[in-house]
């Protein structure tokens, strides 16, 4: 896949439009959490094709259900299917047996990932961050049970990441915040005329959150950064 296809404009908008088509409504707008999820896929190197396949697979499974009382209102519904497709592509396009029913990540890998993130947060030496590290360590101690529901685990990690972002932003100097804003404007300038206001707003949010975490020396907590 060419580098141009992995830029923010194409990666984000193609996923958004594909999800809208799968959902059979062009009026549905992705939420901030949906855009955060796309951000994690992009930064983790998940191929665009894997995301699109995952969306299709998730909706096929949903349509096969006898009862569909609830509409799919979040891209998170497709998260596990996307991870399965990404793994399949990484394995040379050969899906594993019963891939749709198996967990994408072994519990031991999840535990090590969580413990590593907690240790990195502790190493910052910032007292305000220690409660986040403790919460992550508690989740790690719940393995393998917590690995049984990756969607719930991802939601818990998202809440913790938002808390640590808020803490890091409160500690950020005016100068550092200004540098982040200038970098943001330089990055988004080529895309402002090609994207809608909601899309730009979501990109701004994700860029600034990532910049805040990097400045504070804190890793992203999403499962999609698990290597």
PLY file of the C-alpha trace (Angstrom):
ply
format ascii 1.0
element vertex 227
property float x
property float y
property float z
element edge 226
property int vertex1
property int vertex2
end_header
0.00 0.00 0.00
1.43 3.41 -0.95
2.27 5.97 1.72
-0.28 8.38 0.28
-3.09 5.93 1.10
-2.00 5.92 4.73
-2.30 9.64 5.27
-4.92 10.94 7.60
-7.34 12.11 4.93
-7.72 8.86 3.04
-7.38 6.46 5.95
-9.95 8.21 8.12
-12.46 9.13 5.47
-12.41 5.76 3.70
-13.10 3.97 6.97
-15.85 6.42 7.87
-17.53 6.08 4.48
-17.19 2.29 4.47
-18.79 2.06 7.92
-21.62 4.30 6.76
-22.24 2.08 3.73
-22.14 -1.07 5.85
-24.60 0.55 8.25
-26.74 1.64 5.27
-26.91 5.30 6.27
-24.86 8.20 4.98
-26.11 10.55 7.71
-24.43 8.71 10.59
-21.36 10.52 11.99
-18.64 8.73 13.89
-18.17 9.64 17.54
-14.94 10.95 19.11
-14.30 7.45 20.46
-14.72 6.01 16.97
-12.18 8.46 15.63
-9.84 7.58 18.49
-10.16 3.94 17.47
-9.26 4.75 13.87
-6.30 6.73 15.18
-5.00 3.71 17.06
-5.38 1.49 13.99
-3.49 3.92 11.81
-0.67 4.50 14.26
-0.36 0.75 14.86
0.05 0.13 11.15
-3.21 -1.77 10.65
-3.71 -1.89 6.86
-6.71 -0.02 5.54
-7.84 -3.20 3.76
-7.88 -5.07 7.08
-10.13 -2.44 8.63
-12.55 -2.51 5.71
-12.67 -6.32 5.72
-13.22 -6.30 9.48
-16.16 -3.92 9.14
-17.73 -6.14 6.50
-17.17 -9.28 8.59
-18.67 -7.70 11.71
-21.79 -6.54 9.87
-22.21 -9.91 8.16
-22.19 -11.56 11.58
-24.65 -8.97 12.90
-27.05 -9.44 9.96
-26.95 -13.20 10.46
-28.49 -12.83 13.91
-32.16 -13.67 14.19
-32.79 -10.73 16.48
-31.32 -7.31 15.64
-33.17 -5.09 18.08
-30.22 -2.73 18.43
-28.56 -0.91 15.56
-24.77 -0.81 15.31
-23.93 2.67 16.57
-20.18 2.45 17.10
-17.14 1.40 15.14
-16.04 -0.43 18.31
-18.54 -3.14 17.32
-16.10 -4.05 14.53
-12.91 -3.87 16.62
-12.36 -7.58 17.19
-13.13 -8.45 13.57
-10.61 -5.82 12.44
-7.92 -7.35 14.66
-8.66 -10.81 13.25
-8.33 -9.50 9.68
-5.11 -7.64 10.50
-3.62 -10.81 11.97
-4.74 -12.80 8.96
-3.00 -10.36 6.61
0.13 -10.42 8.78
0.11 -14.22 8.48
0.09 -14.00 4.71
-3.64 -13.86 4.21
-4.25 -17.31 5.63
-6.94 -17.09 8.33
-6.39 -19.22 11.40
-8.84 -21.94 12.24
-11.88 -20.57 14.04
-10.30 -17.13 13.94
-13.60 -15.36 14.40
-14.14 -17.13 17.72
-10.59 -17.03 19.12
-9.03 -14.21 21.10
-6.61 -12.08 19.03
-4.25 -11.67 21.99
-3.04 -14.35 24.44
-3.68 -13.44 28.07
0.06 -13.54 28.85
0.76 -11.01 26.09
-1.96 -8.74 27.43
-0.58 -9.00 30.96
2.95 -8.12 29.83
1.65 -5.21 27.77
-0.32 -3.78 30.69
2.55 -4.25 33.13
4.95 -2.58 30.70
2.66 0.45 30.34
2.21 0.70 34.10
5.98 0.59 34.59
6.52 3.30 31.96
4.00 5.55 33.72
5.65 4.94 37.09
9.04 5.83 35.64
7.85 9.37 34.94
8.03 9.94 38.68
4.96 12.17 38.57
2.83 11.57 41.69
-0.43 12.38 39.88
0.18 9.57 37.40
0.70 6.84 39.98
-3.03 6.18 40.42
-3.25 5.40 36.70
-0.32 2.97 36.95
-1.99 1.27 39.92
-5.26 0.89 38.01
-3.46 -0.70 35.06
-1.63 -3.07 37.38
-4.96 -4.14 38.89
-6.30 -4.92 35.42
-3.15 -6.92 34.61
-3.70 -8.93 37.79
-7.17 -9.89 36.52
-5.73 -11.91 33.64
-6.71 -14.26 32.14
-10.28 -13.35 33.08
-10.12 -9.82 31.70
-8.95 -11.17 28.33
-12.31 -12.83 27.78
-13.98 -9.51 26.87
-11.62 -7.35 24.82
-14.26 -4.71 24.15
-14.79 -4.14 27.87
-11.03 -4.16 28.46
-10.50 -1.58 25.73
-13.20 0.63 27.25
-11.50 0.49 30.65
-8.16 1.42 29.10
-9.78 4.27 27.18
-11.14 5.73 30.43
-7.70 5.51 32.04
-6.04 7.09 29.02
-8.45 10.01 29.10
-7.70 10.51 32.79
-3.95 10.52 32.28
-4.29 12.89 29.31
-6.25 15.31 31.50
-3.58 15.10 34.21
-0.76 15.56 31.72
-2.49 18.52 30.10
-2.93 20.20 33.47
0.83 19.92 34.01
1.76 21.13 30.55
3.38 24.53 30.27
1.94 27.26 28.05
5.05 27.04 25.88
4.67 23.30 25.30
0.98 23.72 24.51
1.83 26.42 21.98
4.42 24.19 20.30
1.83 21.46 20.00
-0.68 23.83 18.42
1.88 25.02 15.87
2.78 21.46 14.93
-0.91 20.64 14.60
-1.54 23.54 12.24
1.46 22.63 10.11
0.30 19.02 9.84
-3.36 19.72 9.08
-2.90 22.63 6.69
-2.87 20.42 3.53
-6.13 18.73 4.56
-8.31 21.57 5.82
-9.86 22.24 2.42
-10.57 18.54 1.84
-12.24 17.55 5.10
-15.40 18.46 6.94
-15.41 20.50 10.14
-16.23 17.43 12.33
-13.40 15.47 10.72
-10.93 18.30 11.31
-12.11 18.64 14.91
-11.52 14.94 15.58
-8.07 15.05 14.00
-7.16 18.08 16.09
-8.28 16.29 19.24
-6.30 13.14 18.48
-3.16 15.02 17.43
-3.12 17.11 20.60
-3.81 14.12 22.84
-0.98 12.17 21.26
1.34 15.16 21.55
0.44 15.62 25.22
1.21 11.98 26.03
4.49 11.99 24.12
5.64 15.13 25.91
4.82 13.55 29.27
6.61 10.31 28.35
3.45 8.23 28.67
2.57 5.38 26.26
-0.79 4.97 24.57
-2.86 2.45 26.50
-5.10 1.04 23.75
-4.82 -2.66 22.92
-4.16 -1.65 19.33
-0.64 -0.61 20.34
0.14 -4.11 21.57
3.00 -5.46 19.48
0 1
1 2
2 3
3 4
4 5
5 6
6 7
7 8
8 9
9 10
10 11
11 12
12 13
13 14
14 15
15 16
16 17
17 18
18 19
19 20
20 21
21 22
22 23
23 24
24 25
25 26
26 27
27 28
28 29
29 30
30 31
31 32
32 33
33 34
34 35
35 36
36 37
37 38
38 39
39 40
40 41
41 42
42 43
43 44
44 45
45 46
46 47
47 48
48 49
49 50
50 51
51 52
52 53
53 54
54 55
55 56
56 57
57 58
58 59
59 60
60 61
61 62
62 63
63 64
64 65
65 66
66 67
67 68
68 69
69 70
70 71
71 72
72 73
73 74
74 75
75 76
76 77
77 78
78 79
79 80
80 81
81 82
82 83
83 84
84 85
85 86
86 87
87 88
88 89
89 90
90 91
91 92
92 93
93 94
94 95
95 96
96 97
97 98
98 99
99 100
100 101
101 102
102 103
103 104
104 105
105 106
106 107
107 108
108 109
109 110
110 111
111 112
112 113
113 114
114 115
115 116
116 117
117 118
118 119
119 120
120 121
121 122
122 123
123 124
124 125
125 126
126 127
127 128
128 129
129 130
130 131
131 132
132 133
133 134
134 135
135 136
136 137
137 138
138 139
139 140
140 141
141 142
142 143
143 144
144 145
145 146
146 147
147 148
148 149
149 150
150 151
151 152
152 153
153 154
154 155
155 156
156 157
157 158
158 159
159 160
160 161
161 162
162 163
163 164
164 165
165 166
166 167
167 168
168 169
169 170
170 171
171 172
172 173
173 174
174 175
175 176
176 177
177 178
178 179
179 180
180 181
181 182
182 183
183 184
184 185
185 186
186 187
187 188
188 189
189 190
190 191
191 192
192 193
193 194
194 195
195 196
196 197
197 198
198 199
199 200
200 201
201 202
202 203
203 204
204 205
205 206
206 207
207 208
208 209
209 210
210 211
211 212
212 213
213 214
214 215
215 216
216 217
217 218
218 219
219 220
220 221
221 222
222 223
223 224
224 225
225 226
